[in-house]
Structure formats: C-alpha cells, structure tokens
C-alpha cells in the first residue's frame, strides 16, 4: 500500500485536493420572481466568482480521503492572496506550504524539500488576488440541479493535467466541496471541520525553513 503522505504530495502539488467547507456570511442567491427566466450559467459563474473572491483567511481541521483508499488528517490554513499551509498530523511527516510564489513540499522524515511555482498548479486559482473562471483556467463542466452548483475547471494550457471540481449550495450561496482529479484519474476529497474565517494568521505559518545540507 502506498503511504498516505505520498498520495498527499501528488494530489496537493497538482491542486490541493478537495475540501468540504461552509463559509460564514454566505451570499444568498436572489430568488427568481414568479414567471421570470431562470438564472443562467454565466450569471451563476459571476456570482460564484464574487463568493470565492470574498474569502480572506481560513483555518480548519481536515480529513483527506483518496479514491485509492488512503486517509490522512491535519490542519489547513489559507490566507489570500497566495498563501496556503497543509500540515499533516503524525504519522505523516508531510508539510505543504504556498508562500505566495512557490508550492513547497517538505518531508520532515527524509528532510527533503521540493518546490514548484504555484502558478503551475490548480492551487493558484483558489488563492489568487482576483478569482476569475477565465484566463489560465477554463470551465470544462457546469451543472445546476438539486440545489447544488458544480463547476469543473482545468488549466487552459494543460487540460489533460487534471481537474478541479467546485461544488456549491445555491441558496444561500456557499462553497460546499472541491474535488481534485489528477492526470491518472485519482481523486481526493478533504473534509473540513472546526472552520474559522477572517482570523489573523502569522506570516511564519507560510514559511518553510530549508533543511541544512552537509
């Protein structure tokens, strides 16, 4: 069996997994007046962009479950723009940090650090300063049924590299879940509990000290 932290590395480096959350202050969708036309795809996308753009800081406990069966737990932090921290609980030695420029994977057991530009990952979409379903990401799927909105995104220049599916309640409008599927078809969900928003998060949370080299 693969170790959970290896699955965590692959998934988060391509798109930070899938997170279940319920944001406070959720935007209430405007109900259609009797006889009016239903809200269309483009209007929903505009409302969803606005909702995501309103998120600033977040802290939560998480439970990560991969479609291959691996399970991991930890603490998740986000500070927009640009900052993430995914701190896995023991026995996993993994720490993943986005410092505004790079996505850094630190294996405390092996004392190794790997980095990729955050803009090379789908993680960039959620922490960028101006959230838009356009430009370097494109909408590859959209549905609205049963009170849920689902938007599937891929990188415009590398659509085969994986996808990020965002799921929202439609009334009140709030982000409910996101699901990352990598190029091999492996998907990952991360469920959040004890979520807090709008709190102060120290700069040190988004820094990784590189291990000394002999």
Steps between C-alpha positions, in 0.01 A plus 500: 500500500624848422564720800235772547756778491614401150143525376474833678804629318374403156152637558584828667780587261251477213207669665486482885236231511134533572363692795156494660415832663217733587598865492342749741334801352400298197338696221128428470406433140233731363184297453347521157171685495197296394493477124856634459770321306720265706852615584735391221849355507686830447312676780568213737870505411513872571337448842737214581804710409378770738444247778849351470654846474344592837698235690808640679638272772398155615613234746353150538568142597481266201444136413644404161375191319637383166309290248779243543413465869772697676391716791681787671414774750641838585449875512433727204571875483435749220578868471417665171672603291754226449539323834416142602617259768402131507643345817452124521465335839734215603589244385522693173816715489364727226465877507384694192525879484421758235701813578347723235736390224579131547321186613747333737488132596703420813555143618617535861596133522725504194596867552433575135339804342341515154358814343291592198372844395152535646376628165582156356231345721123529535565616857568845353134541405368498857761735648546755223417862563224513237299179455373457145380198302710613203854556380734222611205285617193403305160361591471149358174407669203668669178366649222625726262248649362400836602828659866444410725680253802318363781668306787295355825681419819407317813690411453660157843401369500152653143370529621140510698572818202460734185679609356688794125463566335757726160422651278771652162519672288739292293667778667634702795495262800336666791281405421146610774279357780481252641189339834463327556233237855453378623397155480132602134531602564485876270732695532637852254656744594694811220563749539797735377533856533778761522757221579861591517794261634853509761431767856631524756247372870554570745535212706217650226250415580548132875457527710182483856494629707294258694218669874545538703327232833338591 
